[in-house]
Amino acid sequence: MQKLTRSRALPTLAGVWLIWMTGSLCGPAAAQGTADIYTVGGIPVDETGTDGSTARAAALRSGERVAFDRLLQWLLLKEDVARIPDDVRANPSRFVTGYSVQDERIAANRYRATIEVQFDRDGVRNLMGELGLVFEEYRPPTHLLIPLLGQGGQLTLWDNNPWLDIWANRPSAGDFIPLLVPHGELGDVSALSVFEAAGGQADRIAGLARRYGVTHALLVRADQAAEGRQVTVSVVLTDRGQPIGDPLRFQLRRAVDESGADFLGRTAMTTARAAADLWIQSVRDRRAADGILAVRAEFGDFREWRRLLTEVQRSSRLAHVTIRRLTTRHSDLLLHYSGTVDAVREALTAIGLDVETAGDPWLLRFATVEDPPPAAAPVPDAPVEPEAPAPPVVD
C-alpha cells in the first residue's frame, strides 16, 4: 500500500487551547475530516489475462473504475454524477494515489482480490471545480434501518418481513449512508411497534436507535401492489426520531423476468441511492440559513461544554454555530438556522436540551432523558394505511 505524507505546521498553544475547549477548529465537519471519503474499499476484482501479471493490471484498472464511480456517488447527487465526462470515469488513474489489497489470489492467467483505492483529494476537488459541481465531502453518521413492508393488506416490521431480510443480506459496502440492520429480537419488538414506526413516533424511533448506539435512523417503507408487480417506496431520514427534511417517494416496476426476491433487492439498492441524495440535499438546505438566533448555553464543566457544543452542532436545523463568548460556566452562541424558530426549539429539545425561551437570549442546558418504557407486548401486524398519491413511475 502506497502511503503519502505531508508536512504540516503545529498549531500554536492558543490554538491547542481552543481546540481542547471546542473540540474542533471549524465545527463538526472539520472534526470528521475528509480523508475517509476519499478511500474506497471493499471492491472485489476478478480478471483474466495472458499471465498473472497482466490479469492483475487489468483487475486494478477495473477496480479503479468501480471505486471512482462509488466515490462520485458519495460526493454528488445522482443527477450531477451524470455530468462527469465518460472519458474521466473510464480512466480515473490520474486521481489514484495508492491501493490496499486483501484476499489476493494469483493463478497462471487469473487474478482475484478485494482492493481499497485511495484517491487524491485535491485532484478530485479540482475536477469538481472545473465542472462547476457542488459536492459533499463528509459521509453521514451511521443510521439504524427501520424497514416497513405493506403487502397483502398488512403492514409488517419484525415478523415475516422479506423487506427486512433483503436489507440484512445485501452487500452494503457501496452505500453512502452506513447502515445498521436491526436483529428483530424481542427487545427490538418491545422498543418499536409497527404502529409506532408507521406513525413516525419520535420518542420510540429514537429509543430503538439508542439500543444500537446511534441517534440517526432511516425509515424505508415499501408498499407492494397486488401480485408484487409494482412497489411504492417512502424514505425518511431522522435524527433522534425527528424527520430531517421532507420524505422522498418513488415507484418501481418489476421486470417481466425478475423474481420477487430480485425485485426487492433492486428496490433496496435504489432506495439506498435515494437516501443518499436525500441526505446530501438536506445538508445543502441546512447551509441556506433562514435566520440567526442568539442563545446562552449553561454547563457544569468543560467536559459538559464540549458535549453540549457537539450536540448543538449536529442539530439538523443548524447550518453553523458561532461562539461569541466563553466562560467557565456558560457560552454565548449564535445559531444560524434553517426553517422557523419553533422548529429550532423542537430540534434542540430533540437532542436532549432544556430550552428556556421566555428571556432574551434563550437558555440551553442538558435535560435528563430516560429511555421510553418498553411496550407491554409485541404488537400484531397493522392494516396498511392509505397511500399518498402515486408519484411518477421509474423503470
C-alpha positions as CSV (number, residue, x, y, z in Angstrom):
1,M,0.0,0.0,0.0
2,Q,1.4,3.3,-1.0
3,K,1.4,5.9,1.8
4,L,1.6,9.6,1.2
5,T,2.7,12.1,3.8
6,R,2.6,15.8,4.1
7,S,4.4,18.2,6.4
8,R,2.1,20.4,8.4
9,A,2.7,23.2,10.9
10,L,1.9,22.6,14.5
11,P,-0.9,24.7,15.9
12,T,0.0,27.5,18.4
13,L,-0.5,27.0,22.1
14,A,-3.6,29.2,21.9
15,G,-4.9,27.1,19.0
16,V,-4.4,24.0,21.1
17,W,-6.4,25.5,23.9
18,L,-9.2,26.5,21.6
19,I,-9.3,23.0,20.1
20,W,-9.5,21.5,23.6
21,M,-12.3,23.9,24.6
22,T,-14.4,23.5,21.5
23,G,-13.4,20.0,20.3
24,S,-12.7,21.3,16.7
25,L,-11.5,24.2,14.7
26,C,-14.4,24.7,12.4
27,G,-17.3,22.7,13.8
28,P,-18.2,19.0,13.3
29,A,-17.2,18.9,9.6
30,A,-13.6,19.7,10.4
31,A,-13.6,17.2,13.2
32,Q,-14.7,14.4,10.9
33,G,-12.1,15.1,8.3
34,T,-12.3,14.4,4.6
35,A,-9.8,11.6,4.3
36,D,-12.2,8.7,4.8
37,I,-14.5,9.5,1.9
38,Y,-11.5,9.5,-0.5
39,T,-10.6,6.0,0.5
40,V,-13.0,3.5,-1.1
41,G,-12.7,-0.2,-0.1
42,G,-14.5,-3.5,-0.4
43,I,-14.1,-3.6,-4.2
44,P,-14.0,-7.3,-5.5
45,V,-11.9,-7.7,-8.7
46,D,-11.7,-10.8,-10.9
47,E,-9.9,-10.6,-14.2
48,T,-8.0,-12.9,-16.6
49,G,-5.1,-12.2,-18.9
50,T,-2.2,-13.9,-20.7
51,D,-0.5,-14.3,-17.4
52,G,-1.0,-13.4,-13.7
53,S,0.8,-10.1,-14.0
54,T,-1.4,-9.0,-16.9
55,A,-4.5,-10.1,-15.2
56,R,-3.5,-8.2,-12.1
57,A,-3.0,-5.0,-14.0
58,A,-6.5,-5.4,-15.7
59,A,-8.1,-6.1,-12.3
60,L,-6.6,-2.9,-10.7
61,R,-7.8,-0.8,-13.6
62,S,-11.4,-2.2,-13.4
63,G,-11.3,-1.8,-9.6
64,E,-10.2,1.8,-10.1
65,R,-13.3,2.5,-12.2
66,V,-15.7,0.8,-9.8
67,A,-14.1,2.7,-6.8
68,F,-14.2,6.0,-8.7
69,D,-17.9,5.6,-9.6
70,R,-18.6,4.8,-5.9
71,L,-16.7,7.9,-4.8
72,L,-18.7,10.1,-7.3
73,Q,-22.0,8.7,-5.8
74,W,-20.8,9.6,-2.4
75,L,-19.8,13.1,-3.4
76,L,-22.6,14.1,-5.7
77,L,-26.4,13.9,-6.3
78,K,-27.4,11.3,-8.8
79,E,-28.2,14.0,-11.4
80,D,-24.7,15.5,-11.1
81,V,-22.9,12.2,-11.4
82,A,-24.2,12.1,-15.0
83,R,-22.3,15.3,-15.7
84,I,-18.9,13.7,-15.2
85,P,-17.4,13.1,-18.7
86,D,-17.3,9.5,-19.8
87,D,-13.6,9.5,-20.6
88,V,-12.9,10.6,-17.0
89,R,-15.0,7.9,-15.5
90,A,-13.5,5.3,-17.8
91,N,-9.9,6.2,-16.9
92,P,-9.6,7.7,-13.4
93,S,-6.0,6.6,-12.8
94,R,-4.8,10.2,-12.6
95,F,-6.8,10.5,-9.4
96,V,-5.4,7.4,-7.7
97,T,-2.7,7.7,-5.1
98,G,-2.5,4.1,-3.8
99,Y,-4.0,0.7,-3.2
100,S,-4.5,-1.8,-0.4
101,V,-5.1,-5.4,-1.4
102,Q,-6.7,-8.3,0.6
103,D,-7.5,-11.9,-0.2
104,E,-5.2,-11.8,-3.2
105,R,-5.2,-15.0,-5.4
106,I,-3.0,-15.2,-8.4
107,A,-3.2,-18.0,-11.0
108,A,-1.4,-18.6,-14.3
109,N,-3.9,-16.4,-16.1
110,R,-6.3,-15.1,-13.5
111,Y,-6.2,-12.6,-10.6
112,R,-8.7,-12.2,-7.8
113,A,-8.7,-9.9,-4.8
114,T,-10.5,-7.3,-2.7
115,I,-9.0,-3.9,-3.1
116,E,-9.2,-0.5,-1.4
117,V,-8.4,2.5,-3.6
118,Q,-7.1,5.9,-2.2
119,F,-7.9,8.9,-4.3
120,D,-6.2,12.3,-4.5
121,R,-8.5,14.7,-2.6
122,D,-7.1,17.9,-4.2
123,G,-7.3,16.3,-7.7
124,V,-10.9,15.4,-7.3
125,R,-11.7,18.8,-5.9
126,N,-10.2,20.4,-8.9
127,L,-12.2,18.3,-11.2
128,M,-15.4,19.3,-9.4
129,G,-14.4,22.9,-9.6
130,E,-13.7,22.7,-13.4
131,L,-17.1,21.2,-14.0
132,G,-18.9,23.6,-11.6
133,L,-20.3,20.9,-9.4
134,V,-21.4,21.3,-5.8
135,F,-20.2,18.3,-3.8
136,E,-20.2,17.0,-0.2
137,E,-17.1,15.5,1.4
138,Y,-18.5,14.2,4.6
139,R,-20.2,10.9,4.9
140,P,-23.3,10.8,7.2
141,P,-23.2,9.1,10.6
142,T,-24.4,5.5,10.9
143,H,-28.2,5.1,10.6
144,L,-30.4,2.4,12.0
145,L,-32.6,0.9,9.3
146,I,-36.3,0.6,10.0
147,P,-37.9,-1.3,7.1
148,L,-41.7,-1.4,6.9
149,L,-43.4,-3.6,4.3
150,G,-47.0,-3.2,3.1
151,Q,-48.1,-6.5,1.5
152,G,-51.4,-8.2,1.0
153,G,-53.4,-5.7,3.1
154,Q,-51.0,-5.9,6.1
155,L,-48.1,-3.7,7.3
156,T,-45.2,-5.6,8.9
157,L,-42.0,-4.7,10.6
158,W,-40.5,-7.5,12.5
159,D,-42.2,-10.9,11.8
160,N,-42.3,-12.4,8.3
161,N,-40.8,-9.3,6.7
162,P,-38.9,-10.2,3.5
163,W,-38.0,-6.5,3.1
164,L,-36.1,-6.7,6.4
165,D,-34.4,-9.9,5.2
166,I,-33.3,-8.3,1.9
167,W,-31.6,-5.5,3.8
168,A,-30.0,-7.9,6.2
169,N,-28.4,-10.0,3.5
170,R,-27.5,-7.4,0.8
171,P,-23.9,-6.2,0.4
172,S,-23.7,-2.6,1.8
173,A,-20.0,-1.7,1.2
174,G,-21.0,0.8,-1.5
175,D,-23.7,2.6,0.5
176,F,-23.1,6.3,1.1
177,I,-25.0,6.1,4.4
178,P,-23.6,3.5,6.8
179,L,-26.5,1.3,7.9
180,L,-27.2,-1.0,10.8
181,V,-29.9,-3.5,10.3
182,P,-31.8,-4.4,13.5
183,H,-31.8,-8.0,14.6
184,G,-35.6,-8.1,15.2
185,E,-35.2,-9.7,18.6
186,L,-37.7,-9.3,21.5
187,G,-36.1,-6.1,22.7
188,D,-36.5,-4.5,19.3
189,V,-40.1,-5.6,19.1
190,S,-40.8,-4.1,22.5
191,A,-38.9,-0.8,21.7
192,L,-40.8,0.0,18.5
193,S,-44.1,-1.4,17.2
194,V,-45.3,-1.4,13.6
195,F,-47.9,1.2,14.6
196,E,-45.3,3.5,16.1
197,A,-42.9,3.2,13.2
198,A,-45.7,3.9,10.6
199,G,-46.9,6.9,12.7
200,G,-43.3,8.3,13.0
201,Q,-43.5,8.3,16.8
202,A,-40.3,10.2,17.5
203,D,-39.5,9.0,21.0
204,R,-40.0,5.3,20.1
205,I,-37.9,5.6,17.0
206,A,-35.1,7.4,19.0
207,G,-35.4,4.7,21.7
208,L,-34.8,1.9,19.2
209,A,-31.8,3.8,17.7
210,R,-30.3,4.2,21.2
211,R,-30.4,0.4,21.6
212,Y,-27.9,0.2,18.7
213,G,-25.8,3.1,19.9
214,V,-26.8,5.6,17.3
215,T,-29.1,8.7,17.1
216,H,-30.0,8.6,13.4
217,A,-32.5,6.2,11.7
218,L,-33.6,5.6,8.2
219,L,-37.3,4.7,7.7
220,V,-37.9,2.9,4.4
221,R,-41.5,1.8,3.8
222,A,-42.2,-0.4,0.7
223,D,-45.9,-0.9,-0.3
224,Q,-46.3,-3.6,-2.8
225,A,-49.2,-3.6,-5.3
226,A,-51.2,-6.7,-6.0
227,E,-49.1,-9.7,-7.2
228,G,-46.0,-7.7,-6.3
229,R,-45.5,-6.2,-9.8
230,Q,-45.0,-2.7,-8.5
231,V,-43.8,-1.1,-5.3
232,T,-44.1,2.4,-3.8
233,V,-41.3,3.4,-1.5
234,S,-41.2,6.2,1.1
235,V,-37.8,7.2,2.5
236,V,-37.4,9.3,5.7
237,L,-34.2,10.3,7.5
238,T,-34.4,11.0,11.2
239,D,-32.2,12.4,13.9
240,R,-33.3,11.4,17.4
241,G,-36.6,10.5,16.0
242,Q,-37.2,13.9,14.3
243,P,-37.5,13.9,10.5
244,I,-34.7,15.6,8.6
245,G,-36.4,17.3,5.6
246,D,-39.4,16.1,3.7
247,P,-39.9,12.4,2.9
248,L,-38.9,11.1,-0.6
249,R,-41.3,8.8,-2.5
250,F,-40.9,6.9,-5.7
251,Q,-42.2,3.8,-7.6
252,L,-40.5,0.9,-9.3
253,R,-42.0,-1.8,-11.6
254,R,-40.9,-5.4,-11.6
255,A,-39.4,-6.7,-14.8
256,V,-41.1,-9.5,-16.6
257,D,-38.3,-12.0,-16.0
258,E,-37.5,-10.7,-12.5
259,S,-38.1,-12.8,-9.4
260,G,-39.8,-11.3,-6.3
261,A,-36.6,-11.5,-4.3
262,D,-34.5,-9.9,-7.1
263,F,-37.1,-7.1,-7.4
264,L,-36.9,-6.4,-3.7
265,G,-33.1,-6.4,-3.9
266,R,-33.1,-3.9,-6.7
267,T,-35.6,-1.8,-4.8
268,A,-33.3,-1.8,-1.8
269,M,-30.3,-0.7,-4.0
270,T,-32.4,2.1,-5.5
271,T,-33.6,3.1,-2.0
272,A,-30.1,3.3,-0.6
273,R,-29.2,5.7,-3.5
274,A,-32.3,7.8,-2.9
275,A,-31.5,8.1,0.8
276,A,-28.0,9.3,-0.2
277,D,-29.5,12.0,-2.4
278,L,-31.9,12.9,0.4
279,W,-29.1,13.3,2.9
280,I,-26.9,15.4,0.5
281,Q,-29.9,17.7,-0.3
282,S,-30.7,18.1,3.4
283,V,-27.1,19.2,4.1
284,R,-27.4,21.8,1.3
285,D,-30.7,23.0,2.6
286,R,-29.2,23.5,6.1
287,R,-26.5,25.7,4.7
288,A,-29.1,28.1,3.3
289,A,-29.7,29.6,6.7
290,D,-33.0,31.5,7.2
291,G,-32.0,33.4,10.3
292,I,-29.7,33.8,13.3
293,L,-30.7,33.2,16.9
294,A,-28.7,34.3,20.0
295,V,-28.6,31.7,22.8
296,R,-26.7,31.2,26.1
297,A,-25.6,27.6,26.8
298,E,-25.0,26.8,30.5
299,F,-22.9,23.9,31.7
300,G,-21.2,22.5,34.8
301,D,-17.7,21.9,33.5
302,F,-15.7,22.0,30.2
303,R,-16.4,18.3,29.5
304,E,-20.1,19.0,29.6
305,W,-19.5,22.1,27.4
306,R,-17.7,20.1,24.7
307,R,-20.5,17.5,24.7
308,L,-23.2,20.3,24.6
309,L,-21.4,22.1,21.7
310,T,-21.0,18.8,19.7
311,E,-24.7,18.0,20.1
312,V,-25.8,21.5,19.1
313,Q,-23.5,21.5,16.0
314,R,-25.1,18.2,14.9
315,S,-28.7,19.6,15.0
316,S,-30.5,19.0,11.8
317,R,-31.8,22.6,11.8
318,L,-28.5,24.4,12.2
319,A,-26.2,25.4,9.3
320,H,-23.5,27.0,11.5
321,V,-22.7,27.8,15.2
322,T,-20.7,30.8,16.2
323,I,-19.1,31.1,19.6
324,R,-19.3,34.7,20.7
325,R,-18.2,34.4,24.4
326,L,-17.0,31.5,26.6
327,T,-16.6,31.4,30.3
328,T,-16.2,28.6,32.8
329,R,-20.0,28.2,33.3
330,H,-21.7,29.5,30.1
331,S,-21.2,30.3,26.5
332,D,-22.9,32.8,24.3
333,L,-23.7,31.4,20.8
334,L,-25.2,32.5,17.5
335,L,-27.2,29.7,15.8
336,H,-27.5,30.1,12.1
337,Y,-30.7,28.1,11.4
338,S,-33.0,26.9,8.6
339,G,-36.7,26.8,8.9
340,T,-38.6,28.5,11.7
341,V,-37.7,29.5,15.3
342,D,-40.2,26.9,16.6
343,A,-38.5,24.2,14.5
344,V,-35.2,25.2,16.0
345,R,-36.6,24.9,19.5
346,E,-38.1,21.4,18.7
347,A,-34.7,20.3,17.2
348,L,-32.8,21.5,20.3
349,T,-35.3,19.7,22.6
350,A,-34.9,16.5,20.5
351,I,-31.2,16.4,21.1
352,G,-31.8,16.4,24.9
353,L,-31.6,20.0,25.9
354,D,-33.9,22.1,28.1
355,V,-34.7,25.3,26.2
356,E,-36.0,28.3,28.1
357,T,-37.4,30.8,25.6
358,A,-39.0,33.3,28.0
359,G,-36.0,35.6,28.2
360,D,-33.5,37.0,25.7
361,P,-31.3,35.2,24.9
362,W,-32.7,31.7,25.1
363,L,-31.1,29.5,27.7
364,L,-29.9,26.0,26.9
365,R,-28.8,23.2,29.3
366,F,-28.8,19.5,29.3
367,A,-32.0,17.8,30.3
368,T,-32.3,14.3,32.0
369,V,-33.7,12.0,29.4
370,E,-34.9,8.5,30.2
371,D,-35.4,5.7,27.7
372,P,-39.0,5.3,26.6
373,P,-40.8,2.5,28.5
374,P,-41.0,-0.9,26.7
375,A,-44.2,-1.9,25.0
376,A,-46.3,-4.3,27.1
377,A,-46.1,-7.0,24.4
378,P,-45.2,-7.4,20.7
379,V,-47.9,-5.7,18.6
380,P,-49.6,-7.7,15.8
381,D,-49.4,-6.6,12.2
382,A,-51.4,-3.5,11.4
383,P,-53.6,-2.8,8.4
384,V,-51.9,-0.8,5.6
385,E,-52.5,2.9,5.8
386,P,-53.9,4.7,2.8
387,E,-51.2,5.5,0.4
388,A,-50.2,9.0,-0.7
389,P,-50.9,9.9,-4.4
390,A,-48.6,7.8,-6.6
391,P,-45.5,9.6,-7.9
392,P,-44.1,9.1,-11.4
393,V,-43.0,5.6,-12.1
394,V,-39.3,5.0,-12.6
395,D,-38.3,2.0,-14.6
